[in-house]
Amino acid sequence: MVTPLQFIERLSSRVVRVLGCNPGPMTLQGTNTYLVGTGPRRILIDTGEPAIPEYIVCLKKALTDFNTAIQEIIVTHWHRDHTGGIVNICKNIKSDTTYCIKKLPRNPHKEEIIGDGEQQYVYLKDGDLIETEGATLRVIYTPGHTDDHMALLLEEENALFSGDCILGEGTTVFEDLYDYMNSLKELLKIKPNVIYPGHGPVIFNAEDKIMQYIAHRNSREEQILKLLHDSSEKCFTAMELVKILYENTPDNLHRIAEHNVLLHLEKLEKEGKIFSSMNPEKKWKARL
């Protein structure tokens, strides 16, 4: 059961959260989008999914309630529940000038198109500063969840917009475990006061949450290794491991868990701790 969140909520003197109105198993209560700043023009972080009219209504209301407009749009990564609302915002929320839409480039480079191609991303780089009245955001490259993922540090509050690197509830999925673990360690060095996540409620025990994420991944790796060593005569598919390790997780989330287990297995195989074979599907076994 996820924590109920308001559609529009002022979280601090500089941050207003507008819920993306797209709840689901992967998005929790919905994508968190944020208006950042104190002035008549503010930065919008993330945009929700395509074709969600309820979100546009909420965003318009937030802009009216706080007597502000959108200065520019920053998206934390390429996933459609973060970039998907860009076209709808540009079409339905008018501005004196064309919105500038910023993100980090894909790595390796991949062409990215917004909608019908009328607009293009302005690419940021690690360490860039984005400023608006009352707020300064510093770009932090945090690959792992995706190859282009960024977090943003609100310097005036030492507050971290974590995108999908850290969620307000539960754990996240990732493309590359090695990069993801390094990103978590980099975020831990910042010692943020608070985390504004891409999904779920605000995280006030920020350092503890990051350490929990690191410990959870290390623990999962140890569980996989122990299971393989304890059954050293057997080979396991990733899904067979999931059914043992995630026995208390609903079946409809097992495919997502399988993805994470596969990444753990690939990392362990690279480190020479396990090996795989095809018979006929891929299975893993402990290297004794």
Buried (B, 14 or more C-beta within 10 A) or exposed (E): EBEEBEBBBBBBEBBBBBBBBBBEEBBBBBBBBBBBBBEEBBBBBBBBBBEBEBBBEBBBEBBEEBEBBBBBBBBBBBBEBBBBBBBBBBEEBEBEEEBBBBBBBBEEEEEBEBEEEEBEBEBBEEEBEBEBEEBBBBBBBBBBBBBBBBBBBBEBBEBBBBBBBBBBBEBBBBBBBBBBBBBBEBBBEBEBEBBBBBBBBBBEEBBEBBEBBBEEBEEBBEBBBEBBBEEEEEBBBBBBBBBEBBEEEEEEBBEBBBBBBBBBBBBBBEEEBBEBEEEEEEBBBBBE
